[in-house]
Amino acid sequence: MNDPARTDWSPGAYARFRGFRLAPAIDLLAQVPDLPDGDVVDLGCGDGAVAGSLRTRWPGRHLVGVDTSEAMLSAARGQGGYDRLVRADIARWDAGHPPAVIFSNAALNWVPDHADLLPRLVAMLAPGGTLAMQVPDQTDAPSHALIRALSGTTGTVSHVLQPADYARILSPFGAASVWRTEYLQRLAPVETGHPVRHFTQSTYMRPHVEAMDETDRAAFLDAYDAALRDAYPAERDGSVLFPFARLFCIVTTNR
């Protein structure tokens, strides 16, 4: 989580869909090759959801969590999964000494200028180290496009590029892999509103509605819920099938 100018993140709201958000991280982790000596960095660690998986994969490694949200870092600190936690803006963070891997799960989509950011991160790695990132690739889906249309905001908020762009950015540094996966998520029924709204409101929706007063926000949520009912109709049990795309990139340095 990376924008300190916004209201701080809510660990409780974010954690409600922990299983859906963790699955892509596990899939990414499975593709990371053997590492050289060095720290394991969880860049944009949030509330520490991935710490246990990173620890299991690389026991004995010094595990560092980096995030800009004090609320998220506090939640991560309470879980005790990291050897060190650092509050820093990803766009300006520096590792200090070369890590073996920089692992980032659903965080770099909040950070601009990936063409500059990713080479800078790769340059921090130890020789033979790996940068592994996963970002939501959902900007043009109804769940996200409707937020922009109904809120009247024009920015996409996400800074995610096209897959080919990442291949071009990363391939000069070593063996690079880029792929895209769509997860079909079954969201449980909710008492009020639409299940997809409850998924997006803790992440993508936040910057689009922060400036609204209570009346405008209520009107927006009503309109969004109504539009979601058409875009993502409920199943017989009230649940909703919600396709959600993720983009994955891995590069292992050849230096």
KAQUICOR-V408995 format. One record per backbone hydrogen bond with DSSP energy under -0.5 kcal/mol. NH is the residue of the N-H (numbers start at 0). CO is the residue of the C=O. E is the energy in kcal/mol with one decimal. If there is no record, write none. Layout:
# KAQUICOR-V408995
nh->(NH,NH)
co->(CO,CO)
e->(E,E)
This chain:
# KAQUICOR-V408995
nh->(3,5,10,13,14,15,15,16,17,20,21,22,23,24,25,26,27,28,29,30,31,39,40,40,41,41,42,42,43,43,44,44,47,48,50,51,53,54,55,56,57,58,60,62,63,63,64,65,66,67,69,72,73,74,75,76,77,78,78,79,79,80,82,83,85,87,87,89,91,92,96,99,100,101,102,102,103,105,105,106,109,110,115,116,117,119,120,121,122,123,123,124,124,125,128,129,130,131,131,132,133,134,136,140,143,144,145,147,148,149,150,151,152,157,158,164,165,166,167,168,169,170,171,172,173,173,174,175,176,178,180,182,182,184,184,186,186,196,197,198,199,200,202,204,205,207,208,208,209,211,216,217,218,219,220,221,222,223,224,225,226,227,228,229,229,230,231,234,237,239,240,241,241,242,243,245,246,247,248,249,250,251,252,252,253)
co->(1,2,8,9,10,11,12,13,14,16,17,18,19,20,21,22,23,24,25,27,28,61,38,100,39,63,40,102,41,65,41,65,44,44,47,47,49,50,51,52,53,55,57,60,39,61,83,41,85,0,67,68,69,70,71,72,73,74,75,75,76,75,62,62,64,66,85,87,88,88,94,38,38,129,40,100,131,103,133,133,106,107,112,112,113,115,116,117,118,119,120,120,121,98,125,99,250,101,129,248,103,246,244,137,140,140,141,143,144,145,146,147,147,155,108,161,161,162,163,164,165,166,167,169,169,170,251,173,249,247,245,180,243,182,241,184,239,193,193,194,195,196,199,199,202,204,204,205,205,208,212,213,214,215,216,217,218,219,220,221,222,223,224,225,226,226,227,238,234,186,232,184,239,240,182,180,134,178,132,176,130,174,128,250,172)
e->(-0.7,-1.5,-0.7,-2.4,-2.4,-0.7,-0.6,-1.0,-2.0,-2.1,-2.1,-1.7,-0.7,-0.6,-2.1,-2.1,-2.5,-2.7,-1.8,-1.6,-1.3,-2.5,-0.5,-2.5,-0.5,-3.3,-0.9,-2.7,-0.6,-2.6,-0.7,-2.2,-2.0,-0.5,-1.1,-0.5,-2.4,-2.6,-2.2,-2.2,-2.4,-0.6,-1.6,-0.6,-2.8,-0.6,-2.6,-2.5,-2.2,-1.8,-0.6,-2.4,-2.4,-1.8,-2.6,-2.8,-1.8,-1.0,-0.5,-1.0,-0.5,-0.8,-2.1,-1.6,-3.0,-1.4,-0.7,-0.5,-1.7,-1.4,-1.1,-2.2,-1.5,-2.2,-3.3,-0.6,-2.7,-0.6,-3.1,-0.5,-1.9,-1.5,-1.4,-2.8,-2.2,-1.3,-2.2,-2.8,-2.0,-0.7,-1.0,-0.6,-1.2,-2.7,-2.7,-2.1,-2.5,-2.7,-0.5,-2.8,-2.2,-2.4,-2.7,-1.6,-1.2,-3.2,-2.2,-1.6,-2.4,-2.7,-1.9,-1.2,-0.8,-2.7,-1.8,-0.8,-1.5,-2.0,-2.1,-2.3,-2.6,-2.1,-0.5,-2.1,-0.5,-0.9,-1.2,-0.6,-2.8,-2.0,-2.5,-0.6,-3.1,-1.0,-2.2,-0.8,-3.0,-0.5,-1.5,-1.2,-2.4,-2.2,-1.6,-2.3,-0.8,-1.2,-1.1,-1.0,-1.1,-1.5,-2.5,-2.0,-2.1,-2.4,-2.6,-2.0,-2.1,-2.9,-2.7,-2.0,-2.3,-2.5,-1.6,-0.8,-0.5,-2.0,-3.4,-3.4,-2.0,-2.1,-0.5,-3.6,-0.6,-0.6,-2.6,-2.9,-3.1,-3.3,-2.5,-2.5,-2.2,-2.0,-2.6,-0.5,-1.7)
